[in-house]
């Protein structure tokens, strides 16, 4: 029996020059620098395994903006420059409404299901591949596998991080105590903070700490919800905030 092409396959593979591909001006998807680095590292080791999607009716790219951006970097491509490159793309025909829907749907995590954590853990452990190389960041892994002894080493801080956390917790304790009548004065809290900054600067010439102090626990809860991070998280990587900034 001869198999026939599924009637539900509505795309055709076409080879296009990069210079003819136009990113969609209303693309709502954004990506952090660290996530873009993960794509770049993957491309350099195994290549691009999914083709971008272009709508022939509008001429716009509707899926693959981040992959195209990484390819541009690897190929040293700049719009209007002398260097161009070819790539295979999936070409579809969608009207304006369908295009708008697919522009979101194809990137919507709610439409992509949830993880079976047991199978995910078995795959990571059985394959011998570091699970952090599967595209997760540390914060996500902590949410997924919090309390799972198989991944304890992922959540252990190095000595310098432990010392920093301890110093910051001491500062917070002093700040909380200063609000009581029998607690240390605000002057003492300020002195402790200045001492911490001095010790930090002596260890490194890079000024890379920023401390955000919320007035109340409720305010912190709202902030973490706004950032899309676990409510109990105390230390935030820059990309987690920068990913919220529109270019």
VENFENSUL-V127213 format. One line per field, one symbol per residue. phi: phi as a letter, one per 20 degrees, with the letter a starting at -180 (. if undefined). Layout:
phi = ???
This chain:
phi = .efdfgfeeddcececfgfeedfffdgeecbfffffffffffffddnedcffdceffdnefdbogffffffgffelecgnefecbdbecedcccffffffffgegfdeffedndeefffffffffffmefffeeoedfffffffcgneffcgffdeeffffffffffffffffffffffefeeffffffffffffffffffffbeeeddcdddefbffffgfffffemdgfefdcdfgffeffeeff
